Amino acid sequence: MKIDLSKKVGTSILTRKQVIIRIVVIIVFTVVAEFVASIIDNKNKNSLFNNEGFTTGEIIKRVYFGKNGNIPGFMWQATLKNKTYTYHDKVSDSFDCRALVGHKFPVIYDTSSNNYYQILGSQHILIFPENFKYYNIPYPDSLKWVLKYRIK
């Protein structure tokens, strides 16, 4: 019995040129996507800075993320225009987030937006000094108790 090896069905071998072209396309696509995301983020951030409003968010419970459930986080809610939104956010593993449960924190939102994008998650709940710094808001003395729960 003779087997014809000249015809390979369903397989293709990429040439070096094809591999390089695919890599370049992936890199270009990634750069363009990052650029577009950056423009949208800047537009949203500028709108927020020009139309900032504040409401209160409450930490509901501690949650874990990741394949092994080893990344700490928390679930929080904020009510805006008679609608309650729930978020799940990761926190740095250098912070014990159990201490946050049941506490309320300020939430910044865009008053000009009419949809749930008014609050985008963890960057909008103001708990840690870096959250306040991002929006050029001084860290209040009333939240300094949070700092003692940093894990060194």
C-alpha positions in Angstrom: 0.0 0.0 0.0 1.4 3.3 -1.1 0.6 6.6 0.9 0.7 9.9 -0.9 2.4 12.4 1.5 2.2 15.2 -1.0 -1.3 16.1 0.0 -1.9 17.2 3.6 -5.5 17.7 4.3 -6.4 20.3 7.0 -2.9 21.2 8.0 -0.9 24.3 7.0 2.6 25.3 7.9 3.1 29.0 8.3 6.1 30.5 6.7 8.3 32.8 8.7 6.9 35.8 6.8 3.3 34.8 7.8 4.3 34.4 11.4 5.9 37.9 11.4 2.9 39.4 9.7 0.5 37.9 12.3 2.7 39.1 15.2 2.8 42.6 13.7 -1.0 42.6 13.3 -1.5 41.5 16.9 0.9 44.2 18.2 -0.8 46.9 16.0 -4.3 45.8 17.1 -3.2 45.9 20.8 -1.6 49.3 20.5 -4.7 50.7 18.8 -7.0 49.2 21.3 -5.0 50.6 24.2 -5.0 54.0 22.5 -8.8 54.0 22.0 -9.3 52.8 25.6 -7.0 55.6 26.8 -9.0 58.2 24.9 -12.3 57.0 26.3 -10.9 56.8 29.8 -9.6 60.4 29.5 -13.0 61.6 28.2 -14.8 59.9 31.1 -12.3 61.2 33.6 -12.6 64.8 32.3 -16.4 64.6 32.3 -16.2 63.3 35.9 -13.9 66.2 37.0 -16.2 68.7 35.4 -19.4 67.2 36.7 -18.5 65.5 39.9 -21.1 64.5 42.5 -20.9 62.5 45.6 -23.0 59.8 47.2 -22.4 57.1 49.8 -21.3 53.5 49.2 -21.4 50.7 51.8 -19.1 47.7 52.0 -21.5 44.7 52.1 -19.2 41.8 52.5 -15.7 40.4 51.9 -15.2 38.4 48.8 -12.3 36.5 47.1 -11.3 36.4 43.5 -8.9 34.3 41.4 -8.7 30.7 40.5 -7.8 29.7 44.0 -9.9 32.3 45.7 -6.8 33.9 47.2 -7.2 37.5 46.0 -9.1 39.5 48.6 -11.8 42.0 47.8 -15.1 43.3 48.8 -18.7 43.8 47.6 -20.1 47.2 47.9 -23.3 49.1 47.0 -24.2 52.6 46.1 -27.6 54.2 45.5 -27.8 56.8 42.8 -31.0 58.3 41.5 -33.2 55.8 43.3 -31.2 52.8 41.8 -28.9 50.6 43.8 -25.7 49.4 42.1 -23.6 46.5 43.4 -19.8 46.2 42.7 -17.2 43.6 43.4 -13.7 45.0 43.7 -10.2 43.6 44.5 -8.0 45.2 47.0 -4.3 45.1 47.5 -3.2 42.1 49.5 -1.4 44.6 51.7 -4.7 45.5 53.3 -7.1 43.6 55.5 -10.4 44.3 54.0 -12.4 42.5 56.7 -12.3 45.8 58.6 -14.3 47.6 55.9 -17.5 45.5 56.1 -20.4 47.5 57.3 -18.7 50.8 56.8 -19.8 53.6 54.5 -17.5 55.6 52.3 -17.8 58.5 49.8 -18.4 57.6 46.2 -17.6 60.0 43.4 -19.7 59.9 40.2 -20.4 61.8 37.0 -23.6 63.9 37.4 -23.9 64.4 33.6 -24.2 60.7 32.9 -27.6 59.0 32.7 -26.4 55.4 32.9 -24.6 53.0 35.2 -21.2 54.3 33.8 -21.6 57.1 36.3 -19.8 54.9 38.8 -17.2 52.6 37.3 -16.2 50.5 40.3 -13.3 50.6 42.7 -11.8 53.8 41.3 -15.0 55.6 42.4 -15.3 54.5 46.0 -13.0 56.7 48.0 -11.4 54.7 50.8 -7.7 54.8 50.6 -5.4 57.9 50.3 -4.5 56.9 46.7 -8.2 57.0 45.7 -8.6 60.6 47.0 -5.2 61.6 45.4 -6.4 60.4 42.0 -9.2 63.0 42.1 -7.1 65.7 43.8 -9.2 65.5 46.9 -7.5 65.8 50.3 -7.7 62.6 52.4 -10.2 63.3 55.3 -9.2 62.8 58.9 -12.4 60.9 59.4 -11.0 58.0 57.3 -7.6 57.7 58.9 -8.8 54.7 60.9 -8.6 52.7 57.7 -4.8 53.1 57.5 -4.2 51.0 60.6 -5.5 47.9 58.7 -2.6 48.0 56.2 -0.6 44.8 56.4 3.1 45.7 56.6 
